[in-house]
């Protein structure tokens, strides 16, 4: 078998190059100091191989023991598991083989909506409206509900997660994602259209799922002394923060002390201000304990900006190693942003202020002037859809959809909130291998720095984008010489205007700069 001998004569490095042609190198992740880190590594759903690629990697590993060992990281470095009997059984089997589990560095937990007690109206809805459309048998939902209740009753998920976290000796990144299969999507659509009150059927479903998943993951990480250092929750429910505060407060500081990166996006707007205010002490506990944080992002729904002071969440904490900081959807005074940035002026390299609305009496030019004049390391700033609070409210009064391009200049009008982008779509047969990820695969490769393009959901540091702007901001032109020349009218912000502001803050000219 000369061909086989020739293949085996190749070094492991060359064999990995062969595998790289099938699937990206699992060791080649987006660094925390890159602009694309948030969307690609943290808020992006797990990008599982296409069936053909997965089969190719599997066939590669079947050739011989050596190739089997070389191919292991390509199958198990990033592992996604559903909250289901099949998903937990699969995870249990993987974790029983230490030579596989030791390669896992990123774990994504895919959590579906919970079927809560007292959901008789759901069956009534199916029987009444399911006859008029293609719809799964009601027994399908009863089985899913029974499976969920069985897992919760036996605490099988807690057992398997503890085993997994103990087996993942190289774990770095933990991610909790909301899962929605096609049958659940149809059911939710029917609930929207039904005359049965939505609150009686829908509002509690993601809330208990998020609360339970967060609690069990936290306990498993703590009890196994996991080496993880990054946590991402792009679809968190605000009530889950309150439950963590009340039920497991002793674990919070220990978990937070291990973090170098924390990214949270709360996707529910109901009683948001009240819940976040009630969770203020929890945030203080977390941020004070997380002394090693290098990247932080806390966001809320674009259409429902949080109306609390910045320090009610961040409590004037200063992180000595902070390199990237981001917030989304917040009503703030200019001075709040200035004070937080000033605390980190010697280390901060990336600043993201997406959907931030300044309150009356504040002006963006004051923020921009401080960032340009005082920030010592700033490489990149994002002002996506920044505006003034009054104008934001006026737009809402006139329209049910807020689009940055409504003032002219945006390339697209299909902008959506985080929850729309980050609901993981799964197939009905409950197999992780068959998950269909609804995400733009060009995200990490795109150079488009637009409000609506693939990079719209990013937080990171280095300026890997170049904007095509009709403005010169360097010494070769008189535009603009100071913050007073930025055209800030204190009432609203144009798309082209804030793009120029981003370049001006970091001292780059879009016309003459090569980077």
Secondary structure, DSSP 8 states (H G I E B T S, - for coil): -HHHHHHHTS-HHHHHHHHHTTS--TT----TTBTTHIIIIISS------HHHHHHHHHHHTS-HHHHHHHHHHHHSEEEEESSHHHHHHHHHHHT-HHHHTT--EEEEEEE----SS-HHHHHHHHHHGGGS----HHHHHHHHHHHHHHHHHTHHHHHHHHHHHH-TT--EEEEEEEEEHHHHHHHHHHHHSSS-GGGTTTTHHHHHHHHHHHHHHHHHHHTT----EEEEEEE-HHHHHHHHHH-HHHHHHHHTT-SEEEEEE---TTHHHHHHHTHHHHHHHHHH-TT-SEEEEEE-TTS-B-S-THHHHTT---TT--EEEEEEEEE-HHHHHHHHHHTTTT--EEEEEEEEE-TT--HHHHHHHHHHH-SS--EEE-TT-EEHHHHHHHHHH-S---GGGGS--S-S----HHHH--EEE-TT--GGG-B--S-TTTTT-----SSSGGGG---SB-------S---STTS-TTSSGGGS---SS---HHHHHHHHHHHTT--TTT---
